[in-house]
Each structure stands twice: as C-alpha cells, then as structure tokens.
Amino acid sequence: MEKIYLDDFEKELFRNVCKGDISQPRNLSLNQFHYSLSTLQEKGLIIYKTEYDKIIDIKPTIKGLAYLDTYPRLPNPIDWRWITSIVLSAITTTTLALFIACNMN
C-alpha cells in the first residue's frame, strides 16, 4: 500500500475517527475540521455524513483501517525527486564556485 500524505490536522482527526471519537478536536477550528474531513474522504480513508453543516456520523473505511494497520505512525511519503534535485544543485553550485575561484588566481 502506498503512503498517503496527511497533514497534522488530518493525522490527528484520522486517529480519533479510528478510535471512535467523532467530536471536533479542540485545536481545530470548525473550518479546519470540515476541510480535514473532506480531504480524508477524498483520499478514501473515512466516510462522513452531514446535515446542515452538522456532523452526523464519521466512520473509517476498510482502506482507512488497512492503512492505519500498515502505517500505525502515519508517516508521510518522502519526495526523493526534491531531495535529489537539492543535492545536485548544491554540488553543481559548489563545483561552479570552486571553478570560478580557481580561475581568478
């Protein structure tokens, strides 16, 4: 199963939903709470129902439970392309600066 990127709010909310707690966490505003719910549903980890902006029910999906079993710490995927490009650009910049410094003498 591939890792899914979850921000801190989504991680906390997903853990709470899997424990059976469907209340809004204190550190989340109402807008953050609804946004995190909708993104978790888009990612296929939960299903929730609302009625006039009131949350009626939140349940983890089978995919969500399997994801939590596979990755209990909910680590985010590493973007190796970004890390590789930063390292290569640092090497290139250092080599170029060294070449320029040697040619100035």
Secondary structure, 3 states (H helix, E strand, C coil): CCCCCCCHHHHHHHHHHHHCCCCCCCCCCHHHHHHHHHHHHHCCCEEEEEECCEEEEEEECHHHHHHHHHCCCCCCCCCHHHHHHHHHHHHHHHHHHHHHHHHHC
